[in-house]
Amino acid sequence: MGHVSVEDAVLEQYKLQGWKGISDECRVFKYFHRFIFNLLSLMIKTKNRIFFAALLIDEIFADIDDVFPFPLQAGPLDMGTPQFSARRKRLLDRRLRQIKAFDDKQMSEAVRQGWQRIYCNIDYFLHSFKIN
């Protein structure tokens, strides 16, 4: 029998008990830091990117294809990959059609609601892990 890591042995034991698990080597926390950095970069670089994120928040955070294996995950695991938009094509196309039809008042309200959801997601994540 070859070398088996502690993580793999633990995962195998969980699997035998009917549980699912993955060993991610702190990928969730690494992703969280990258997510916060990217979000702040969006805010600093241009207002258009803030609007983009706020208007497409549901599509960005759509729970598809196992991109959210952890309940308190800060963002989808496929963020920044070529599969990100391919997996969400139908959702993105539908939302872009809606956005195209917005009047000024609807656009303003959609951005406000999206920004509120972005802010709440970050706030919830920080408080859940008591990160100071």
C-alpha positions in Angstrom: 0.0 0.0 0.0 1.3 3.5 -0.9 1.6 6.6 1.1 -1.8 8.0 2.3 -2.1 11.5 3.7 -3.8 12.2 7.0 -6.4 14.2 5.1 -7.2 11.4 2.7 -7.4 8.9 5.6 -9.9 11.1 7.4 -11.9 11.7 4.3 -12.1 8.0 3.7 -13.3 7.4 7.2 -16.0 10.1 6.8 -17.0 8.5 3.4 -17.4 5.1 5.1 -19.8 6.8 7.6 -21.9 8.3 4.7 -20.4 11.8 4.9 -19.0 13.9 2.0 -15.9 16.0 2.4 -13.0 17.6 0.7 -9.5 18.7 1.7 -9.0 22.2 0.4 -5.8 23.3 2.2 -7.4 26.5 3.4 -8.7 27.4 -0.1 -11.8 28.9 1.4 -9.8 31.4 3.5 -7.4 32.1 0.7 -10.4 32.7 -1.6 -12.0 35.0 0.9 -8.9 37.2 1.0 -8.8 37.2 -2.8 -12.5 38.0 -2.9 -12.1 41.0 -0.5 -9.1 42.3 -2.4 -10.9 42.0 -5.8 -14.0 43.6 -4.3 -12.0 46.5 -3.0 -10.2 46.8 -6.4 -13.5 47.0 -8.1 -14.6 49.8 -5.8 -11.3 51.7 -6.4 -10.8 51.2 -10.1 -14.2 52.2 -11.6 -17.8 52.7 -10.7 -18.8 50.6 -13.7 -17.4 47.5 -12.0 -19.4 48.2 -8.8 -22.5 48.4 -10.9 -21.6 45.2 -12.7 -21.1 43.3 -9.4 -24.2 44.8 -7.8 -26.5 44.1 -10.8 -25.3 40.6 -11.3 -25.0 39.5 -7.6 -27.5 36.6 -8.0 -25.8 35.3 -11.1 -22.3 35.6 -9.5 -23.4 33.7 -6.4 -25.7 31.2 -8.1 -25.3 27.8 -6.4 -24.5 25.7 -9.5 -22.3 22.7 -10.2 -21.0 22.4 -6.6 -19.2 25.8 -6.5 -20.4 26.3 -2.9 -19.4 23.2 -1.0 -19.1 25.1 2.3 -22.1 27.0 4.0 -20.1 30.1 4.8 -18.0 30.3 1.6 -17.3 33.9 0.5 -17.8 33.2 -3.3 -18.0 30.6 -6.0 -15.0 28.3 -6.4 -15.1 28.9 -10.2 -14.7 32.7 -9.9 -12.1 33.8 -12.4 -12.1 30.6 -14.4 -13.3 30.1 -18.0 -16.1 27.9 -16.7 -17.6 30.8 -14.6 -19.5 32.5 -17.4 -20.2 29.2 -19.3 -21.9 27.7 -16.3 -24.1 30.8 -15.8 -24.8 31.7 -19.5 -28.5 31.2 -19.2 -28.7 33.2 -16.0 -26.5 35.9 -17.3 -28.3 36.3 -20.6 -31.7 36.5 -18.8 -30.4 39.1 -16.3 -28.8 41.2 -19.0 -32.1 41.3 -20.9 -33.8 42.6 -17.8 -31.1 45.2 -17.2 -31.4 46.4 -20.8 -35.1 47.1 -20.2 -34.6 49.0 -16.9 -35.5 52.7 -16.7 -33.4 55.0 -14.4 -35.4 54.3 -11.3 -35.3 50.5 -11.8 -31.6 50.6 -12.4 -30.9 52.7 -9.3 -33.0 50.3 -7.2 -31.3 47.2 -8.6 -27.8 48.6 -7.9 -28.9 49.6 -4.4 -30.3 46.2 -3.6 -27.3 44.4 -5.1 -24.8 46.6 -3.2 -26.7 45.9 0.0 -26.5 42.1 -0.6 -22.7 42.4 -1.3 -22.2 44.3 1.9 -24.3 41.9 3.9 -22.5 38.8 2.6 -19.1 40.3 3.6 -20.4 41.4 7.0 -21.9 38.0 7.7 -18.7 36.2 6.7 -16.5 38.4 8.9 -18.7 38.0 11.9 -19.3 34.3 11.4 -15.5 33.7 11.7 -14.9 36.5 14.2 -12.2 37.9 11.9 -11.0 41.3 13.2 
